């Protein structure tokens, strides 16, 4: 029997840290602090509140704790603009069943992933009105995403069994309705649509139902395939609710009585885990998914202790259940790397001994070539993880840490609360599922840049090592043999552009956020907007898209709207090269000045001197520390660069 059905209080979040004994006391203290937040509250206190809120939200909560966290998140949401470490994310919910039970749990689930989620439910069963009517059921509200969650009752299936033409027509009609609804939500809310797959109701009459033309179960299966295909062609994003329901178990998922009485599409008791599953996607959209996995070695990717047991004594493969489980975990890590996730090692070990299995063990799937940063020493792991983040050019929020030792996991959680630390449990066979179910590596549809990101981080680490060996910095830059490819926004790059715009916080002058629809509109305004995507290659490999520049063009003045770059290419002269190109293009177009803004946030202080450093003069200072700069194109002095430029 399914665990949920068998137990009155199952742990629906086994990947989360255990519930702390003093959770309620900490919540009470934090709630008092949140109630005192006002315009005079200092940034350090706001950040401390945020970190403690995320610590409390990231534990295996029970129903009582969830309710209290929902209350806390609601109070935080009322001060959303005051908490820069929490991304305010507004979504609309459209369904043919009641989705109001998700609104509170979404607030709580968002906190665990660095989001302040504000959910607005459309009037009950208003999907058709949104798709075909003149009404905007969200009353013109600007959203970050619209969630479309419909079940089979929203679509008339085939009338007759064994009717091939009737089944095809029903599917075509359903697909057309979904496309119209997604298009309408994009046009009316300015936000991408997220379409949920449909779980089975479990009322299958025969094992032959999926092969029986016209059956309800077959129709749902084929409609799910249509939803998945729409995500492949980027008509919408997909939320695989069907997979979640299967994982939980159909009998535990579906409540026939409340389905009819309260129109609920799932058991109300599952609202917290359903909300968390949706927030995985929202976090990926907001750029808060992890970009690197930092792994321990002993008893994490092999059994035993290499320093004590030696190469022949560690348990890896060897036709044993435990050894095969460690091989399966390594295979899972390689699958993450195949999706662009960088892999780093953080182990308390002697370096040469720690590397021996990578070099010599016949059943070791992970090799040194797969590891971006190898930290094996006797230093504190939290300190080593900080060093890994710095080498990769990533913020701590982009790292996940896997270690079999609960004491080490807790140490990292306390010292580095922004690092994701899934609970692995005692059995290595469950390691892959625990990390996958945690959702820390949730991603949208991948592109070529995403797939190459792991190698890019590895190249950065190799470049850092070369830099330490070459004393003269100009010689180091020249040795990198860099090529910068600059092109206008296009449909191929659009998803990655939106991803960069929404996740870049440090090297980002204004932190303006644009979704894919916004990016498309900018792309189409060829006369009024300069919109560049920049890709960098060097001697160590391809870094993919690393920069986005958006400038509004007027006859005499060009205004830089957004300028953001990946931190993994800092101090290489990319910004100098791009500014040389931008000012030259403005000059050629007859513009006399180029202006730019710096809008400070708690996280973009690294670019406070960006414009002065590139020869711009301060024009005016605004509220909250904002500054506007100006450059006269006729007097601009091009900056030194060691980068070859390719325009496409």
C-alpha positions in Angstrom: 0.0 0.0 0.0 1.2 3.5 -0.7 2.9 5.2 2.2 0.5 8.1 2.2 -2.5 5.9 2.5 -0.9 3.7 5.1 0.3 6.4 7.5 -1.8 9.2 9.1 1.2 11.7 9.0 3.7 10.8 6.3 6.8 12.8 5.6 6.0 14.3 2.2 9.3 16.1 2.1 12.0 13.4 2.9 14.6 15.5 1.1 14.2 18.4 3.6 16.1 18.8 6.9 14.4 17.3 9.9 12.0 19.5 11.8 14.0 21.3 14.5 12.9 20.8 18.1 12.7 24.6 18.6 10.9 25.3 15.3 7.9 26.9 17.0 9.9 29.1 19.3 12.0 30.3 16.3 8.9 30.9 14.3 7.4 33.0 17.1 10.5 35.1 17.4 10.7 35.6 13.7 7.0 36.5 13.4 7.6 39.3 16.0 10.5 40.6 13.9 8.5 40.6 10.7 5.6 42.5 12.4 8.0 45.3 13.2 9.3 45.8 9.7 8.8 49.3 8.3 10.6 51.8 6.1 13.3 52.4 8.7 14.3 48.7 9.1 18.0 48.3 8.1 19.0 46.1 5.2 21.1 43.8 7.5 18.0 43.0 9.6 15.9 42.4 6.5 18.5 39.9 5.1 18.7 38.2 8.5 14.9 37.8 8.6 15.0 36.4 5.1 17.6 33.8 5.9 15.8 32.7 9.1 12.6 32.4 7.1 14.2 30.2 4.5 15.8 28.0 7.2 12.4 27.5 8.8 10.7 26.9 5.5 13.3 24.4 4.3 12.4 21.8 7.0 10.1 18.8 6.9 7.1 20.6 8.2 3.9 19.1 9.5 0.4 20.6 8.9 0.6 23.0 11.9 4.0 24.3 10.8 2.7 24.8 7.3 -0.1 27.0 8.5 2.1 29.1 10.6 4.6 29.5 7.7 1.7 30.5 5.4 0.9 33.3 7.9 4.5 34.4 8.0 4.8 34.4 4.2 1.7 36.5 3.9 3.2 39.2 6.3 6.4 39.1 4.3 4.5 39.5 1.1 3.0 42.7 2.4 6.5 44.1 2.5 7.8 42.4 -0.7 9.8 45.3 -2.0 11.7 45.4 1.3 13.2 41.9 1.0 15.6 41.8 -2.0 16.8 38.3 -1.3 13.2 37.1 -1.9 11.9 37.3 -5.4 8.3 38.6 -5.6 6.5 36.2 -8.1 2.9 36.8 -9.0 1.0 34.0 -10.7 -2.6 33.5 -12.0 -4.4 30.2 -11.5 -6.9 29.0 -14.1 -8.7 25.7 -13.7 -12.0 23.9 -14.0 -11.7 22.8 -10.4 -11.2 24.7 -7.2 -7.5 25.8 -6.8 -8.0 28.2 -3.9 -6.5 25.5 -1.6 -3.2 26.2 -3.2 -2.9 29.9 -2.5 -1.7 29.7 1.1 0.6 26.6 0.6 2.2 28.4 -2.4 3.2 31.2 -0.2 4.9 28.8 2.2 6.5 26.7 -0.5 7.8 29.8 -2.2 9.7 30.8 0.9 11.7 27.6 0.9 12.9 28.4 -2.6 13.6 32.1 -2.1 10.3 33.4 -3.5 7.4 35.5 -2.3 4.6 33.9 -4.3 1.4 35.8 -4.7 -1.3 33.6 -6.3 -4.5 35.0 -7.8 -7.3 32.5 -8.7 -9.5 33.2 -11.7 -13.2 32.8 -11.1 -14.3 29.2 -11.0 -14.3 27.4 -14.4 -13.5 30.5 -16.4 -11.0 29.0 -18.8 -13.4 29.3 -21.8 -14.2 32.9 -20.9 -10.5 33.7 -20.8 -9.8 31.8 -24.1 -12.7 33.1 -26.2 -14.3 36.0 -24.4 -13.4 39.7 -24.3 -12.9 39.5 -20.5 -9.6 39.4 -18.8 -10.3 37.2 -15.7 -7.2 38.7 -14.0 -8.4 42.3 -14.5 -5.3 43.5 -16.3 -3.0 42.3 -13.4 0.7 42.0 -14.5 1.7 38.4 -13.8 4.9 36.5 -14.0 3.2 33.3 -15.0 -0.3 31.8 -15.6 -0.9 28.3 -14.4 -3.5 26.3 -16.5 -4.7 23.2 -14.6 -7.5 21.4 -16.3 -8.8 17.9 -15.9 -10.5 15.6 -18.4 -13.9 17.1 -17.6 -12.8 20.3 -19.4 -12.5 18.5 -22.7 -15.2 16.5 -24.5 -13.7 13.2 -25.4 -14.7 10.9 -28.3 -18.3 9.9 -28.3 -17.8 6.3 -29.4 -15.3 3.6 -28.8 -13.3 2.3 -31.7 -13.9 5.6 -33.6 -10.5 6.7 -34.9 -11.8 9.8 -36.6 -13.8 10.9 -33.6 -10.9 10.4 -31.2 -8.6 12.4 -33.5 -11.2 15.2 -33.8 -11.6 15.4 -30.0 -7.8 15.6 -29.5 -7.5 18.3 -32.2 -10.3 20.3 -30.5 -8.6 20.0 -27.1 -5.2 21.0 -28.5 -6.8 24.0 -30.3 -8.5 25.1 -27.0 -5.3 24.8 -25.0 -3.4 26.8 -27.7 -6.1 29.5 -27.7 -6.1 29.7 -23.9 -2.3 29.9 -23.6 -2.2 32.6 -26.3 -5.0 34.6 -24.6 -3.2 34.5 -21.2 0.0 35.6 -22.8 -1.6 38.5 -24.5 -3.7 39.6 -21.6 -1.3 39.1 -18.7 2.1 39.5 -20.5 3.2 36.2 -18.9 4.1 32.8 -20.1 1.6 30.0 -19.5 2.3 26.8 -17.5 0.1 23.9 -18.5 -0.4 21.0 -16.1 -0.6 17.4 -17.3 -3.6 15.4 -16.1 -3.3 12.7 -13.5 -5.2 9.4 -14.0 -8.4 9.1 -11.9 -7.6 5.4 -11.4 -11.0 4.4 -12.8 -9.6 2.2 -15.5 -12.1 -0.5 -16.5 -9.6 -2.7 -18.3 -5.9 -3.2 -18.8 -6.7 -2.6 -22.5 -8.0 0.9 -21.9 -4.9 2.7 -23.1 -5.1 0.8 -26.4 -8.8 1.3 -26.7 -9.7 4.1 -29.1 -12.2 6.5 -27.5 -11.6 5.4 -23.9 -11.3 8.2 -21.3 -7.9 6.9 -20.0 -6.5 6.8 -23.6 -7.8 10.3 -24.3 -6.1 11.7 -21.1 -2.8 9.9 -22.1 -2.9 11.4 -25.6 -3.8 14.8 -24.3 -0.9 14.7 -21.9 1.3 13.9 -24.9 -0.1 17.0 -26.7 0.7 19.1 -23.6 4.3 17.8 -23.5 4.7 18.5 -27.2 3.5 22.0 -26.8 6.2 22.5 -24.2 8.7 21.1 -26.7 7.7 23.7 -29.3 7.7 26.4 -26.5 4.0 27.2 -26.8 3.9 26.9 -23.0 5.8 25.5 -20.0 4.8 22.1 -18.6 4.0 21.3 -15.0 4.0 17.5 -14.8 1.3 17.0 -12.2 0.6 13.5 -13.7 4.1 12.4 -12.7 3.7 13.8 -9.2 0.3 12.0 -8.8 1.9 8.7 -10.0 4.8 9.2 -7.5 2.4 9.7 -4.6 -0.1 7.0 -5.8 -3.4 7.5 -7.5 -5.5 6.3 -4.6 -3.7 8.7 -2.2 -3.9 11.5 -4.8 -7.6 11.5 -5.7 -10.5 12.0 -3.2 -13.7 11.1 -5.1 -16.0 12.6 -2.3 -14.3 16.0 -2.2 -13.9 16.0 -6.0 -17.7 16.2 -6.2 -18.5 18.1 -3.0 -15.7 20.8 -3.1 -14.5 20.4 -6.7 -11.0 19.7 -5.6 -8.6 18.1 -8.2 -6.5 16.3 -5.4 -6.7 15.6 -1.7 -6.6 18.9 0.2 -4.0 17.3 2.6 -1.6 17.2 -0.4 -1.8 21.0 -1.0 1.7 21.6 0.5 3.5 19.0 -1.7 1.5 20.1 -4.8 2.5 23.8 -4.1 6.1 22.8 -3.6 6.1 20.9 -6.9 4.8 24.0 -8.7 7.3 26.3 -6.9 10.1 24.2 -8.4 9.1 25.6 -11.8 8.6 29.1 -10.5 12.1 29.0 -9.0 13.6 27.9 -12.3 11.8 30.7 -14.1 13.2 33.2 -11.5 16.7 31.9 -11.9 16.8 30.3 -8.5 17.5 26.7 -9.5 21.0 25.3 -8.6 23.8 25.4 -11.2 26.3 23.2 -9.5 26.4 20.0 -7.3 29.1 19.8 -4.7 29.7 16.2 -3.6 31.5 14.5 -0.7 33.4 11.4 -1.5 33.6 8.7 1.2 30.3 6.9 1.7 28.7 9.4 -0.7 29.9 8.4 -4.2 31.5 5.2 -3.0 31.2 3.0 0.1 33.9 3.1 2.7 36.8 5.5 3.4 39.5 5.6 0.7 42.2 6.8 3.2 41.6 3.8 5.5 40.2 1.1 3.1 42.4 1.7 0.1 41.5 1.4 -3.5 40.6 -2.3 -3.3 38.6 -1.8 -0.1 36.0 0.8 -1.1 32.6 -0.5 -2.2 31.8 0.4 -5.8 30.0 -1.9 -8.3 31.6 -5.3 -7.7 28.2 -7.0 -8.1 27.0 -6.0 -4.7 23.8 -4.1 -4.0 25.5 -1.3 -2.1 28.3 -1.0 -4.7 25.8 -0.9 -7.5 23.8 1.8 -5.7 26.9 4.0 -5.6 27.4 3.4 -9.4 23.8 4.4 -10.0 24.4 7.6 -8.0 27.4 8.5 -10.1 25.4 7.8 -13.2 22.8 10.3 -11.9 25.5 12.9 -11.3 26.7 12.4 -14.8 23.1 13.0 -16.0 23.0 16.3 -14.2 26.3 17.2 -15.8 24.9 16.3 -19.2 22.2 18.9 -18.5 24.8 21.6 -17.8 25.2 21.2 -14.0 28.8 21.7 -12.9 30.2 19.0 -10.5 32.6 19.8 -7.7 34.3 17.8 -5.0 34.4 18.8 -1.4 36.0 16.2 0.8 38.0 16.0 4.0 40.9 13.9 2.5 44.4 14.0 1.3 44.2 15.3 -2.3 46.3 12.5 -3.9 44.5 9.8 -2.1 41.1 11.3 -2.9 41.9 11.3 -6.6 43.1 7.7 -6.8 39.6 6.1 -7.4 38.9 8.7 -10.2 42.1 7.6 -11.9 42.4 3.9 -11.2 39.1 2.2 -10.0 37.7 0.2 -12.9 34.1 0.8 -11.9 34.3 4.5 -11.3 32.1 6.4 -13.7 33.0 9.8 -12.5 36.5 10.9 -13.8 38.6 13.9 -12.9 37.7 15.4 -16.3 34.1 15.6 -15.1 35.0 17.6 -12.0 35.1 21.4 -12.3 36.7 22.1 -8.9 38.4 19.4 -6.8 38.7 20.5 -3.1 40.2 17.6 -1.0 41.9 18.8 2.1 41.3 19.0 5.9 39.7 22.4 6.0 36.2 23.1 7.1 33.7 22.1 4.4 31.8 25.4 4.6 35.0 27.3 3.8 35.8 25.0 0.9 32.3 25.4 -0.5 32.8 29.2 -0.4 36.0 28.7 -2.3 34.3 26.5 -4.9 31.6 29.1 -5.4 34.2 31.8 -6.0 36.2 29.7 -8.4 33.0 28.9 -10.4 31.8 32.5 -10.3 28.5 31.4 -8.8 26.5 32.7 -5.8 26.0 30.4 -2.9 22.3 30.1 -3.8 23.3 28.3 -7.0 25.0 25.5 -5.2 23.6 22.2 -3.8 25.7 20.0 -1.4 25.4 16.2 -1.2 27.1 14.5 1.8 26.2 11.3 3.6 27.2 12.8 7.0 24.3 14.5 8.8 26.7 16.6 10.9 28.4 18.0 7.8 25.0 18.7 6.2 23.8 20.6 9.3 27.1 22.5 9.5 26.8 23.7 6.0 23.1 24.6 6.5 24.0 26.8 9.5 27.1 28.4 8.0 25.8 28.8 4.4 22.0 29.0 4.6 21.6 29.9 0.9 23.3 26.6 -0.2 20.7 23.8 -0.9 21.5 20.7 1.3 19.1 17.8 0.5 18.7 15.1 3.1 20.1 11.9 1.6 19.1 9.4 4.2 21.1 6.3 5.2 20.6 4.2 2.0 22.6 5.2 -1.1 20.0 3.6 -3.4 17.8 6.5 -2.5 20.4 9.3 -3.1 19.3 10.0 -6.7 15.6 10.1 -5.9 16.2 12.4 -2.9 18.1 14.9 -5.0 15.7 14.7 -7.9 12.6 15.0 -5.8 14.1 18.0 -4.0 13.7 20.0 -7.2 16.9 22.0 -6.7 17.9 21.2 -10.3 14.5 21.8 -11.8 14.9 23.5 -15.2 12.9 24.8 -18.1 13.3 23.4 -21.6 17.1 23.2 -22.2 19.0 24.8 -25.0 22.6 24.4 -26.3 23.9 27.1 -24.0 22.5 25.2 -21.0 24.1 22.0 -22.1 27.5 23.6 -22.4 27.3 25.4 -19.0 29.1 22.6 -17.1 32.1 22.8 -19.4 32.0 26.6 -19.2 32.3 26.5 -15.4 35.1 24.0 -15.8 36.9 26.3 -18.3 36.5 29.1 -15.8 38.2 27.0 -13.1 41.0 26.1 -15.6 41.4 29.8 -16.4 41.7 30.7 -12.7 44.5 28.2 -12.4 46.3 29.6 -15.4 45.8 33.2 -14.0 47.6 32.2 -10.9 50.6 31.0 -13.0 50.9 34.1 -15.1 52.0 37.2 -13.3 51.2 39.8 -16.0 47.4 40.2 -16.3 47.5 41.5 -19.9 49.5 38.4 -20.9 47.0 36.2 -19.2 44.1 37.9 -21.1 45.9 37.5 -24.4 46.7 33.9 -23.6 42.9 33.1 -23.3 42.4 33.8 -27.1 38.9 35.1 -26.5 36.2 35.5 -29.2 33.0 37.5 -28.5 30.1 36.8 -30.8 27.5 39.6 -30.7 24.1 39.3 -32.3 20.6 40.7 -32.1 18.0 38.8 -30.0 16.4 36.0 -31.9 14.0 33.1 -31.3 16.7 30.6 -30.7 18.4 32.7 -28.0 15.1 34.0 -26.5 14.7 31.4 -23.6 18.3 31.8 -22.5 18.0 35.7 -22.7 14.9 35.6 -20.5 16.7 33.2 -18.1 19.7 35.5 -17.8 17.6 38.6 -17.3 15.6 36.9 -14.5 18.4 35.3 -12.6 21.3 37.8 -12.9 21.5 39.9 -9.7 25.2 40.8 -9.2 26.4 42.0 -12.6 23.1 43.7 -13.4 22.9 47.5 -13.6 19.1 47.9 -13.2 17.7 44.4 -12.4 14.8 45.0 -14.7 13.0 41.7 -15.4 11.6 40.6 -18.7 9.9 37.3 -19.5 10.0 35.6 -22.9 7.1 37.5 -24.2 8.7 40.8 -23.3 12.0 39.7 -24.9 10.1 38.8 -28.1 8.6 42.3 -28.2 12.0 43.9 -27.7 13.4 41.7 -30.5 10.7 42.8 -32.9 11.2 46.6 -32.3 14.2 46.8 -34.7 14.1 50.6 -35.1 13.6 51.5 -31.4 15.6 49.0 -29.5 19.2 47.7 -29.6 19.1 44.3 -28.1 22.3 42.2 -28.0 23.1 38.8 -26.9 26.8 38.0 -26.4 28.5 34.7 -26.4 32.2 34.1 -25.4 34.6 31.4 -26.5 38.2 31.0 -25.2 41.1 28.7 -25.3 39.5 26.4 -22.8 36.1 26.1 -24.5 32.7 27.7 -25.1 31.0 29.7 -22.4 27.7 30.2 -24.3 25.6 33.3 -23.8 27.2 35.4 -21.1 25.8 38.9 -21.7 22.7 40.9 -22.5 22.5 44.5 -23.5 19.3 46.4 -24.1 19.3 50.1 -25.2 16.4 52.4 -26.2 17.2 54.4 -29.3 16.2 58.0 -29.8 17.5 60.2 -32.6 20.1 62.1 -30.5 20.3 59.9 -27.4 20.6 56.2 -26.8 19.6 55.0 -23.2 20.9 51.8 -21.8 17.9 50.0 -20.3 19.6 46.8 -19.1 23.1 45.5 -19.0 23.8 42.2 -17.4 26.5 39.6 -17.6 27.4 36.2 -16.2 29.8 36.5 -13.3 31.9 33.6 -14.7 33.5 35.9 -17.2 34.3 38.8 -14.9 37.5 40.9 -15.4 38.1 39.6 -18.9 37.3 42.9 -20.8 33.9 41.8 -22.0 32.1 44.9 -20.8 34.8 47.1 -22.2 34.5 45.4 -25.6 30.7 45.7 -25.6 30.8 49.3 -24.6 33.2 50.1 -27.4 30.8 48.5 -29.9 27.7 50.2 -28.4 29.2 53.7 -28.5 30.5 53.2 -32.0 27.1 52.1 -33.2 25.4 55.0 -31.5 27.9 57.4 -33.1 27.3 55.9 -36.6 23.5 56.3 -36.1 24.0 60.0 -35.3 23.4 59.8 -31.6 25.3 62.5 -29.6 25.0 60.8 -26.2 24.6 57.5 -24.6 23.1 57.4 -21.1 22.9 54.7 -18.5 21.4 54.1 -15.1 22.7 52.3 -12.0 19.9 51.3 -9.7 21.5 49.9 -6.5 20.3 46.7 -4.9 21.8 44.7 -2.0 23.4 42.4 -4.5 24.7 44.5 -7.4 27.3 46.6 -5.6 30.0 45.1 -7.7 28.8 47.3 -10.7 28.4 50.5 -8.7 31.5 52.0 -10.6 30.6 50.5 -14.0 29.8 53.7 -15.8 32.6 55.9 -14.3 35.1 53.1 -15.0 34.0 53.2 -18.7 34.3 56.9 -19.1 30.8 58.1 -18.3 30.1 61.2 -16.3 27.5 61.5 -13.5 24.5 63.4 -14.7 22.1 63.2 -11.8 21.4 61.3 -8.6 17.9 60.0 -7.8 16.1 58.6 -4.9 17.4 55.4 -3.2 20.9 55.9 -4.5 20.1 55.6 -8.1 22.4 57.4 -10.6 22.2 58.4 -14.2 25.3 58.7 -16.3 26.1 60.2 -19.7 28.7 59.7 -22.3 29.3 62.0 -25.3 29.9 59.8 -28.3 32.3 62.2 -30.0 34.7 62.2 -27.0 34.5 58.5 -26.0 37.9 56.8 -25.7 37.7 53.1 -26.6 38.8 50.8 -23.8 41.6 48.3 -24.2 40.5 44.9 -25.1 42.1 41.5 -25.9 38.9 40.1 -27.4 38.2 39.4 -31.0 34.7 40.4 -32.0 32.4 38.6 -34.4 29.1 40.3 -35.5 26.3 38.1 -36.7 
